[in-house]
Amino acid sequence: MFHLFDNWIVNTDLAKQFMEQGAILLDARAPILKWFCPWEKAVPVTWQDFSISHFPHKGKLIDNDTVLTAKLRAIDICQDPPVLVIADAVKGWGEDGRIVWMFRTLGQEKSVFVDGGYRALIKAGYPQVKAANNPPETGDFVISRRRNWEIQRDELKGILGDDNLVIIDARTPREYAGKTPYGEKRGGHIPGAVHIYYKQLMDKQGQLLCRE
């Protein structure tokens, strides 16, 4: 049976429905865009807020559940209400998808992001406001990590070459080809990885291409 939250991506109609039901709205766009174009009741976040900031583990989710829980509760994340994430699907880098993946990994299974991002919401007529309203620190979320949404480096290394394994590299073509434009210590890609840059699956408005 299809469940409403089986999909991680929702259209603007479902987004509106979730907001009417009291969804927690997170704005993952660049800070300057949030300042110029804030959304009512939206909490500004970045995926880096919940990630390790130092090498060699930079970018990985914080592994201290106490610290991570405090950060999530501070932005009013709860067990039950849906979490709706918006970003700039055209000029962004998939920040909304990263944040929803984080929530799903940590056990918040009602987290979704909007197909087309904030631009789609504007086109659908959803109003913006001049100042965002930050919620009180009342979240009750309890982390329950889901192993099915992540894999560790050593685990992946151990199954390389498995006939049942498909690795998709969603980075830019130049990164896949070995360039290091963002300060990576090492270029290249995982042996056997198939390159599918994620924006190739979107139209010029930042929405997913039709199924066909």
C-alpha positions in Angstrom: 0.0 0.0 0.0 1.3 3.5 -0.9 2.2 5.6 2.1 2.1 9.4 1.9 5.7 9.7 3.1 7.1 6.9 0.9 8.2 9.7 -1.5 10.9 12.1 -0.3 9.9 14.8 -2.8 6.4 16.5 -2.8 4.7 18.9 -5.2 3.4 22.3 -4.1 -0.1 21.0 -3.4 1.2 18.5 -0.9 3.6 21.1 0.5 0.6 23.4 1.1 -1.3 20.6 2.8 1.6 19.8 5.1 2.0 23.5 6.0 -1.7 23.7 6.9 -1.2 20.7 9.1 1.6 22.4 11.1 4.7 21.1 9.3 8.1 22.4 10.5 9.4 24.5 7.6 13.1 24.7 7.1 14.8 27.1 4.6 18.1 25.6 3.3 18.9 28.3 0.8 22.0 30.5 0.9 22.0 32.9 3.8 21.7 36.0 1.6 18.6 34.6 -0.1 17.0 33.9 3.2 17.6 37.5 4.3 16.1 39.0 1.1 13.3 36.5 0.7 12.3 34.9 4.0 9.3 32.6 4.4 6.8 32.8 7.1 7.7 30.6 10.1 10.6 29.1 8.1 13.7 28.3 10.1 17.0 29.0 8.3 19.4 26.0 8.3 22.4 24.6 6.5 23.4 21.0 6.3 26.8 22.0 7.7 25.0 22.9 11.0 24.7 19.1 11.7 28.0 17.9 10.2 31.5 17.5 11.4 33.6 20.6 10.3 37.1 19.3 10.6 39.2 16.8 8.5 39.4 13.9 8.0 35.7 13.5 8.7 34.5 16.9 7.4 31.0 16.6 6.0 29.9 13.5 7.9 26.9 13.7 10.2 27.8 14.5 13.8 28.1 11.1 15.5 27.4 12.4 19.0 23.6 11.9 19.4 23.4 14.1 22.4 24.9 17.1 20.5 22.8 16.3 17.4 19.6 16.0 19.4 20.2 19.4 21.0 20.7 21.0 17.6 17.5 19.4 16.2 15.4 20.3 19.2 16.7 23.8 19.1 14.9 24.3 15.7 11.7 22.7 17.0 12.1 19.3 15.3 9.5 16.9 16.8 8.6 13.2 16.4 5.2 13.7 14.7 4.7 16.9 12.6 6.2 16.6 9.0 9.4 18.4 8.2 9.2 20.4 5.0 12.5 21.6 3.5 12.9 24.2 0.7 16.0 25.3 -1.2 17.0 26.9 -4.5 16.6 24.0 -6.9 18.1 25.9 -9.8 21.1 27.6 -8.3 21.6 25.5 -5.2 23.5 22.2 -4.8 20.9 19.9 -3.5 21.0 21.2 0.1 17.3 20.3 0.6 17.9 16.6 -0.4 20.9 16.4 1.9 18.9 17.6 4.9 16.0 15.3 4.2 18.4 12.4 3.9 19.8 13.4 7.3 16.3 13.4 8.9 15.4 10.1 7.3 18.7 8.6 8.5 18.0 9.8 12.0 14.5 8.4 12.1 12.3 11.4 11.1 10.3 9.6 8.4 7.9 12.5 7.7 10.6 14.7 6.2 10.3 15.8 2.6 11.5 18.5 0.2 9.6 20.5 -2.5 10.0 19.6 -6.2 11.3 22.9 -7.7 12.1 24.4 -4.4 11.1 27.9 -3.3 10.7 29.0 -6.9 7.9 26.5 -7.3 6.2 27.7 -4.2 6.4 31.3 -5.5 4.9 30.3 -8.8 2.1 28.5 -7.0 1.3 31.7 -5.2 2.5 31.0 -1.6 3.2 34.3 0.1 6.5 35.5 1.5 7.0 37.8 4.5 9.5 40.5 5.5 10.8 38.7 8.6 11.1 35.1 9.5 9.7 33.8 12.9 12.1 31.6 14.7 10.3 28.9 16.8 10.9 28.3 20.5 13.2 25.5 21.6 10.4 23.0 22.2 11.3 20.1 19.9 10.9 16.6 21.3 12.7 14.6 18.6 14.5 11.5 19.6 17.2 10.1 17.3 16.7 6.5 16.0 19.3 6.0 13.3 18.3 4.0 10.2 21.0 1.9 8.8 19.3 1.4 5.4 20.0 5.0 4.3 23.7 5.2 4.7 26.9 3.1 4.2 30.3 3.6 5.8 33.5 3.8 3.7 34.9 0.5 4.9 31.6 -1.3 4.2 31.5 0.0 0.7 35.1 -0.9 0.1 34.4 -4.4 1.2 31.7 -5.0 -1.5 33.3 -3.2 -4.5 33.1 -5.5 -7.5 29.9 -7.2 -6.2 27.6 -7.9 -9.2 24.6 -6.7 -7.3 26.2 -3.3 -6.5 25.5 -0.1 -8.4 27.3 3.1 -7.4 26.0 6.4 -8.7 28.3 9.4 -8.6 26.0 12.5 -8.6 28.7 15.1 -8.6 29.6 17.5 -11.5 31.3 16.0 -14.6 34.6 17.7 -13.8 34.6 16.2 -10.3 33.9 12.8 -11.7 36.7 13.3 -14.2 39.2 14.0 -11.4 39.2 17.7 -10.9 39.2 19.1 -7.4 37.4 22.5 -7.6 36.3 22.5 -4.0 39.6 21.8 -2.2 39.3 18.0 -2.1 42.5 16.3 -1.1 42.2 13.8 -3.9 40.4 13.7 -7.3 38.7 10.9 -9.2 35.8 8.6 -8.5 35.1 5.2 -7.0 36.0 2.3 -9.3 33.0 1.3 -11.3 30.8 4.3 -10.3 28.3 5.4 -12.9 28.1 9.2 -13.5 24.7 10.8 -13.3 24.9 14.5 -12.4 21.7 15.0 -10.5 20.8 18.2 -12.3 20.6 16.3 -15.5 17.3 14.9 -14.1 15.8 18.3 -13.7 14.3 20.9 -16.0 15.3 24.6 -16.2 12.8 25.4 -13.3 14.5 22.9 -11.0 11.7 20.4 -11.1 12.1 16.7 -11.8 11.7 15.6 -15.4 8.6 13.7 -16.3 8.8 10.0 -15.9 9.0 9.4 -19.6 
